[in-house]
Amino acid sequence: MKDSDEIALIKDKEWSIIDGQACRVSHFTPFASIEDRKIQNKGLTMPYACISLECIKLKHEVNGYITHTTDFINLWEAFKVRGIEAGEEVIVTWTKRNYKKYYKVFFY
């Protein structure tokens, strides 16, 4: 992979390049918000947020698009509600390894 190649992690196939890796979130850019415990999203097909990730496995920072409700709520809580102080980091992992076999059928 060349350094000039841009990677956008949107679907499971793209996210799988970092399967099981711990990655640091350097930026959180929400496209939605949470008001009265409900997600306020601008459109049904738009991701909830974009996160910039630094992973040992990758040579440069990549953007990952958050489309799962629980993932968005957890990131919102960390960045917008609690806040990240100097010296703290948000680490995320992505994997399908723990899915039950019958559950995997829906994602392939």
C-alpha positions as a LaTeX table, in Angstrom:
\begin{tabular}{lrrr}
\hline
Residue & $x$ (\AA) & $y$ (\AA) & $z$ (\AA) \\
\hline
Met1 & 0.00 & 0.00 & 0.00 \\
Lys2 & 1.35 & 3.41 & $-0.94$ \\
Asp3 & 1.30 & 6.26 & 1.56 \\
Ser4 & $-0.84$ & 8.25 & $-0.87$ \\
Asp5 & $-3.60$ & 5.60 & $-0.82$ \\
Glu6 & $-6.47$ & 6.84 & 1.29 \\
Ile7 & $-8.41$ & 4.31 & 3.28 \\
Ala8 & $-11.95$ & 4.91 & 4.47 \\
Leu9 & $-13.43$ & 2.34 & 6.80 \\
Ile10 & $-17.15$ & 2.17 & 6.15 \\
Lys11 & $-18.31$ & $-1.42$ & 5.69 \\
Asp12 & $-17.23$ & $-4.54$ & 7.57 \\
Lys13 & $-14.97$ & $-5.56$ & 4.68 \\
Glu14 & $-12.97$ & $-2.34$ & 5.01 \\
Trp15 & $-12.94$ & $-2.38$ & 8.84 \\
Ser16 & $-11.58$ & $-5.94$ & 8.70 \\
Ile17 & $-8.10$ & $-4.64$ & 7.80 \\
Ile18 & $-7.74$ & $-3.65$ & 11.46 \\
Asp19 & $-9.53$ & $-6.71$ & 12.88 \\
Gly20 & $-8.48$ & $-7.21$ & 16.49 \\
Gln21 & $-6.07$ & $-4.26$ & 16.51 \\
Ala22 & $-6.15$ & $-1.63$ & 19.24 \\
Cys23 & $-6.30$ & 1.79 & 17.57 \\
Arg24 & $-6.09$ & 5.27 & 19.06 \\
Val25 & $-8.84$ & 7.72 & 18.17 \\
Ser26 & $-7.17$ & 11.04 & 17.40 \\
His27 & $-10.31$ & 12.91 & 16.27 \\
Phe28 & $-14.05$ & 12.45 & 16.70 \\
Thr29 & $-16.26$ & 14.29 & 14.21 \\
Pro30 & $-19.97$ & 13.72 & 14.88 \\
Phe31 & $-22.50$ & 14.15 & 12.08 \\
Ala32 & $-25.35$ & 13.43 & 14.51 \\
Ser33 & $-26.01$ & 14.42 & 18.10 \\
Ile34 & $-27.80$ & 13.05 & 21.13 \\
Glu35 & $-30.68$ & 15.01 & 22.62 \\
Asp36 & $-33.08$ & 13.71 & 25.25 \\
Arg37 & $-31.34$ & 10.30 & 25.05 \\
Lys38 & $-32.17$ & 9.99 & 21.32 \\
Ile39 & $-29.82$ & 10.20 & 18.36 \\
Gln40 & $-30.58$ & 13.14 & 16.11 \\
Asn41 & $-29.24$ & 12.18 & 12.67 \\
Lys42 & $-29.42$ & 14.24 & 9.50 \\
Gly43 & $-30.28$ & 11.33 & 7.24 \\
Leu44 & $-30.92$ & 7.62 & 7.27 \\
Thr45 & $-27.95$ & 6.84 & 5.01 \\
Met46 & $-25.45$ & 9.15 & 6.65 \\
Pro47 & $-22.99$ & 7.78 & 9.24 \\
Tyr48 & $-23.34$ & 9.04 & 12.79 \\
Ala49 & $-19.70$ & 10.15 & 12.99 \\
Cys50 & $-16.19$ & 9.88 & 11.62 \\
Ile51 & $-13.18$ & 8.96 & 13.74 \\
Ser52 & $-9.54$ & 9.32 & 12.78 \\
Leu53 & $-7.58$ & 6.26 & 13.83 \\
Glu54 & $-3.91$ & 5.54 & 14.41 \\
Cys55 & $-3.10$ & 1.82 & 14.26 \\
Ile56 & 0.27 & 0.09 & 14.41 \\
Lys57 & $-0.77$ & $-2.12$ & 11.50 \\
Leu58 & $-1.34$ & 0.90 & 9.22 \\
Lys59 & 1.31 & 3.32 & 8.02 \\
His60 & $-0.84$ & 6.41 & 8.34 \\
Glu61 & $-4.00$ & 7.69 & 9.99 \\
Val62 & $-7.30$ & 6.40 & 8.54 \\
Asn63 & $-10.89$ & 7.56 & 8.82 \\
Gly64 & $-13.50$ & 5.19 & 10.17 \\
Tyr65 & $-17.19$ & 5.96 & 9.75 \\
Ile66 & $-19.47$ & 5.05 & 12.64 \\
Thr67 & $-22.78$ & 3.53 & 11.57 \\
His68 & $-23.61$ & 1.44 & 14.64 \\
Thr69 & $-25.83$ & 3.07 & 17.25 \\
Thr70 & $-24.06$ & 1.70 & 20.32 \\
Asp71 & $-20.62$ & 2.60 & 18.96 \\
Phe72 & $-21.78$ & 6.16 & 18.35 \\
Ile73 & $-23.33$ & 6.48 & 21.82 \\
Asn74 & $-20.12$ & 5.22 & 23.47 \\
Leu75 & $-17.94$ & 7.64 & 21.49 \\
Trp76 & $-20.36$ & 10.53 & 22.17 \\
Glu77 & $-20.24$ & 9.76 & 25.89 \\
Ala78 & $-16.44$ & 9.67 & 25.88 \\
Phe79 & $-15.80$ & 12.79 & 23.80 \\
Lys80 & $-18.83$ & 15.04 & 24.34 \\
Val81 & $-20.21$ & 14.14 & 27.77 \\
Arg82 & $-17.18$ & 13.03 & 29.79 \\
Gly83 & $-14.46$ & 14.74 & 27.74 \\
Ile84 & $-10.90$ & 13.61 & 27.07 \\
Glu85 & $-8.29$ & 15.32 & 29.21 \\
Ala86 & $-4.60$ & 15.82 & 28.48 \\
Gly87 & $-2.76$ & 12.56 & 28.81 \\
Glu88 & $-5.86$ & 10.44 & 28.17 \\
Glu89 & $-6.53$ & 8.38 & 25.06 \\
Val90 & $-9.53$ & 6.66 & 23.55 \\
Ile91 & $-8.66$ & 3.21 & 22.23 \\
Val92 & $-11.06$ & 1.23 & 20.03 \\
Thr93 & $-10.96$ & $-2.21$ & 18.51 \\
Trp94 & $-13.04$ & $-3.74$ & 15.75 \\
Thr95 & $-13.61$ & $-7.45$ & 15.39 \\
Lys96 & $-16.13$ & $-10.02$ & 14.31 \\
Arg97 & $-14.26$ & $-12.87$ & 15.97 \\
Asn98 & $-16.65$ & $-13.06$ & 18.92 \\
Tyr99 & $-19.85$ & $-13.31$ & 16.87 \\
Lys100 & $-21.76$ & $-16.55$ & 17.11 \\
Lys101 & $-21.83$ & $-18.56$ & 13.87 \\
Tyr102 & $-25.53$ & $-17.93$ & 13.27 \\
Tyr103 & $-24.95$ & $-14.19$ & 13.72 \\
Lys104 & $-22.10$ & $-14.05$ & 11.18 \\
Val105 & $-24.50$ & $-15.10$ & 8.42 \\
Phe106 & $-26.06$ & $-11.64$ & 8.42 \\
Phe107 & $-22.76$ & $-9.86$ & 7.81 \\
Tyr108 & $-21.34$ & $-11.83$ & 4.88 \\
\hline
\end{tabular}
